Each structure stands twice: as C-alpha cells, then as structure tokens.
Amino acid sequence: MGNALCTASKPTGADELRGKAGRCPSPYFNGCTPSDCELLTEGTLGPPPHSAPGVSATTGSKGAAEANHSDDMSTSAAFGTITGPGGGGGGDEAFAKGGEDEVLGPQPLLLADQESIISKAKSDWDQEQGELLRKARMERWHSDLEESRRLMKDETKGFGTSKPANRYGTDSCLPMYEPGKHVPVLGLINTSSGAAAGLDILAICKMTPYYQDRMFNIIEVVKGTRQGGLMDVFRVELSKAKDEAKAMGVRPRLISGGGDGTASFALFILFLALQADPERAEFGMADTGNGFIWTDEEMAESFPALAQMPLGSANDCANILGWGQKYPGDRKVPCTSHNWCAQQLRRWFECAIDPATKIANFDIWGILPLDGAAHCDFKLAELTGPRGRCPNQKVEGSRQLHLKEAGKPVPLFVCLYFSAGFGAYMTARFQINRHKTPITNRMEYVRQGLGIISESAPPQMHLRLDKVEIDCDGSPYFPPRRHRGNRGTRYREVGFYNINWQAHALHGADRAGVGARMCSSREPVKFNDGRIDMFRWKFASLLKNPGLRVQTDKRRSMRLRFSGARGTGVFFQWDGEARFAFSPTGEPFNIFIRQVMNIPVVLGPLHDPSLTGNVDNGSPVRFAFCGDSAAEVEIVRQRVLRNIRGELDQELNASRREIESIPFPMNDPPPTSASTLTLRPVPEEAPQAPGPGL
C-alpha cells in the first residue's frame, strides 16, 4: 500500500499480542479493516466513526508521511501509549519539573480514555450524518410538494386532450382576496357530486390567485397521502390559514363543496390532515400529546368553520345553513348567460370570505360502542344488484337481497339525520341507480319508494320495523307503549333529525296536541341545542301531523336494538348513506348514538331563523369533543383516531368470510358486481308468512 495509513497487511508483534492479525493496530482505529483504511487513504471516505482526533485522511506524500506508522510505534500503540514528538499523531505533552521543562517519553493511555475519545468521535460523526440526511429529506419533501402543487394547478388534469365547456365561462374569476381584510379560507370540492358543477368551480379557482393554492379536489386529496403528496400540501396550507386567521383574530374557514355526505367527508379529511405521525415530526407532524399536530387549545380556537357549498342532489345541509339548495349559478332558465352564472359564483365566495358573515355552533353525533364495550356488536354490508326499479333477484322462487362488502365511508359522524326502515331501504336502492343530475336523482327516489310499497318484503328483512326497539336516555321510546306488547310492524320509519330539513320536504317540530299542531307555532329542530329530535312515523302520520311537519321528541342519546332471526337485519341511513346491519352470530345487536363533537359552521345569506330557531345557544363558538366526563371525551377522541387510521373499516364492515359464515348461500354475482352474496335467513320455529311491502 506504500505510504498508507495502515500497516495491517504486514502483521507486527502488536498484532500477535492482540490476536487480531490483519486489523489496524493504531490506537485511533477501533479495528478497521485494510479496505476501510484504503478508502480513507484514497480520500473516498470521510473520517470513520471510530477514528479519533489527530488522524489525517489527507492524500499525498506529506499526509501519508505524517500518518505513517513504524513497527516500533505500532507495538507501543498496541499497548495504548501516547507517542512523543514525531511519533505521527499522539501529540506532545510537556511537564515542568524543578523550574525546567522536561519532555517525557510515551505515557500510558487508559482504556477508558480511549473509549471516551472513540465514543465522542462516533457521536459527532453520527450527528453530522443525521443532519445531512435530514436536510436531504427536507429538500426531497419540498421538491415533492412543489410537484404536487404544480399538478393541482394543471387545468387540463383529468380531461385528456380536451375539456368540456365551463358553465361559468372561460374568462371568469373569483373575488380578489385581500390579506388582513378577508377571512383565510380553504376548500375541499367534490367534483363528482350532483351535476358535477364542482369541476367547473375548481377550474375557475385554478385561474385565480390565492384560490389556486387553497381550493382542493377532495378525491385527489384523500388519494394523495404519500410523502409530499396533496394531503401534505393541504396540511401546509391549513396551518398557514390558521396562523393568518390568528393574526386577524378570526377563525379560518373551510368550504365543503358537495352533497350532504361531503360534510362528514370533509371532517374526515380535516382530522386526517391533523393526525400526528412521530416518524414524520420533522415535516410538522409532531404529536402535541392528543394524537394531533395541533394542541387542544389550537383545535378549539382554530378548527375551521364549515361553509357548505350545495353541489349535490338534496343539499339539505347547505340549505339549512343558508347557502342555498342549488349550486351557485344554477341556471333556472336554459338561456341564462355565462356572465350571470359567474356573477352568482363570485357573490357566493364573497360571502364565504367576508368576516361579517356569522358563524355558529353545530352538533355532531356519532355511532359508538355501548358503554363499557370496546367494539360495536354489528357488521355492515351494502346492497347490490342490477340497476332498475328493483335490484333484488329471484332465488328459489322469491326476490331476495343481494349484498356485497361495504365500502367507504364507515359510519361514525352523523351530521344531519339518522333513520332505520323505509327511507333507509329506499336510499340503499337509490345508491345503485344514481344519475348525473339532481332532477333525475329525485325522480329515482320516487321510483324506488313506489317500488318498495308495491313489493313484498324480502325474507332477509322483517315486516316494516318488527324486531326493532329503541331506548332514549335509558327509557323506552319505540315502539310506543312497548310494555303493552306493541311491535314496530305498524311503523315505516324511526330515527332522528339534527337539522330541520330532509329531502327538501320533511321538517320537525316538538310533539303537541291536535290544537297546538293546527293553531300555534312549535319549537323547530335545532342543530346546536345538544339534543336529537326523535321521530317515528307511518303513512297515517301525514294526516295526523298534518302535512310534512313531523312530530319530534328531544333526547340526548339513542340506542337501537335489533333482535331478529339469524340471517336477517335492518337497513339504516345516516346523512344519505345506507348500509345493511346484521349480526354474524345471530345475537341481538345495538346501534348506540350520542353527541361526539361541537364544530363551528358559517351561516350563509339565505339562513332562515324560522327553520333553525335562534342559532345563538349561549356558548362561545368553538370546536370540542363531547362527553359527560373526561373518560367519555377520550373515548370520542380515540374513536376519531381509529377512524382516520382505517381501523373502523375492519371493525364495522363485514368481510366476505363473515357474510359466508351465516347460512347465506353463494350466488353467481351479477355482471355489475365483483363480490355479491345472497342472504338466506335461518327460519324460526314459526316462520312468518311474507307480508305486504315495507
């Protein structure tokens, strides 16, 4: 090796004493191999982690000469000594004795001192390398963020070589955002809702400064969870909006554009963005002690206020909050100009960013396990079948339900309403027959409702609401007068309202006598009074109420219990999403609902106090998890974290094996379904004859 740092290629007496022939004998190397020393000598590696100060890796004759070890010095080094001047790396130590400087010869170096020097050198090297890696990761992350931003602003993304005409025109723009004057706002737009107006709105946002960085396609965000993906971009912008709003003394806002299900979807995205990840703490995802990147105080003060943009079919949420029942710029007359549509869109955004626009509290309810239970005791499946008036297919001479494994979302947040029975079954059938326009979707609801009335109940469902019992706040609620033996066969639907609007038709008001119902005003359903407004109805109720104003009873919690035979279940819907609930074991199961959160919402210019009552509930507008005790609050927090981690999917959604574990015989799936199962109930001792429709 010439004048190399290492003499390991020719063993010395020190090597023999060590018993490690072929290892570097220098006290500054912790047994490095000849190849390590070669790389070090050639300048291809930095100082190894086991090198001590004083060893030079400089190439050239001078550096090599300074680092050269003689056999004698190697022998002394093997015993751990410090060399004197000219020894090649130990350093000089002079001691004064009797007034005269005397340079001493080699002095012993304790093993502990050796290890301390080596340990410090290794620690410094590790720290330096870690910092270099961290900088490299940050540079890569910022590069990925910029690429995601570029793709987000790409106007042609998703259109191929051409794109359809924009209903708002090609030269439209949104109102200019002025920092310090307007409220910071972000947007999550569902481009597939209703008439797909969200696609055109996002295109306008991409052409307008500020909005092009803050308005997101909600589907792309949930798909972009990779490092540096669109979820990270949304998280960065959310934190910026929080800081901007705090400087102004206001709360940031989030535009949730879509149908009624988009509101809970937007909440899911918010929590997913705020979820902590200790492994990515350097990217702003450190845990603040509550499972999120914001502290409890930051969540309470800066959780965005929700402004619901009506882009779906029913748009009950947007309507009750005052943002309209139609999307901004919906053409009531076919010949309406693009300029008029664009003007309506600008006015909508002006209200959304105006600090004078009022905000209010809003109750969020949740499906939870029973008190003391770790998991829910039911499983969910989704109705499937061919499109048409009736998705049920004939098996053994009768039309029966066909189910498939349920997809997203899983039921946790209930923002608007919940029910079991007729409306839920109709919603499940509608989901198979969705159309592209709101008017055709409403007509489809009517068609499915008429079909249910005219058909016999499938054998997997009991007659109407038989085998369903509901307790509220620990007291019996449904069927009424249950102690007298009443059953739910007389009723079509039971559930609750959180808002005073369903399907653009039904409203609720406090239960009262005939005279009060006819001649006086009653307290309407309120969305921030900490109460659900329970209802139960049959077709005769339309005459007794009278009309579409349903009698309601205010309660704090609800527990639905189903005790049907094995192989049967019940449809329920929440916020327009329907699922079939059943028990794989055939035992009775429970669906328990109570308040889980309070969130801030933005009230639009069309807000009607006659429908909502007084929205000022006497409490400051803030975000909070809810419960009667700290333990109940923590249950909600952990449930939310489990939801965004995807753990509730496994808990609630039935797998194919779980569905097959019940005697539901396999059937050839219809062409439109990849995984379909036919349910066959286990007959009871006294089988119930098929009754009329639900």
Secondary structure, DSSP 8 states (H G I E B T S, - for coil): --S-S--TTS--HHHHHHT-TTS---TTSSS--HHHHHHHHTTSS---TT--TT-----SHHHHHHH---HHHHHHHHT-EE--TTSSSS---EEEETTEEEE---EE--HHHHHHHHHHHHHHHHHHHHHHHHHHHHHHHHHHHHHHHHHHH-TTTTTTT-----TT-SS-------TTTS--EEEEE-TTSTT-HHHHHHHHHHTSTTHHHHEEEHHHHHH--STTSHHHHHHHHHHHHHHHHHHHTS--EEEEEESHHHHHHHHHHHHHHHB--GGGGGGTT---SSSBSS-HHHHHHHS-EEEEEE-SSS-HHHHHTTS-SS-TT--SSTT--HHHHHHHHHHHHHHHH-TTS-EEEEEEEEEE--TT-SS-S-EEEEE---SSS---EEETTEEE-EEEE--S--S-EESSEEEEEHHHHHHHHHHHT--SSHHHHHHHHHHHHHHHHHS---TTB-STTTTEEEEETTEEEESTTGGGT--GGG-SEEEEESSS-BTTTBEEEE---HHHHHHS---B--SSSS-EEEEEE-TTHHHHTTTTEEEEEEESEEEEEE---TT-EEEEEETTEEEEEE-TT-S-EEEEEEEEEEEEEE--TT--HHHH-----SS----EE--SSHHHHHHHHHHHHHHHTTHHHHHHB--HHHHHHSS--B----TT-SS-EE------SS-----S--
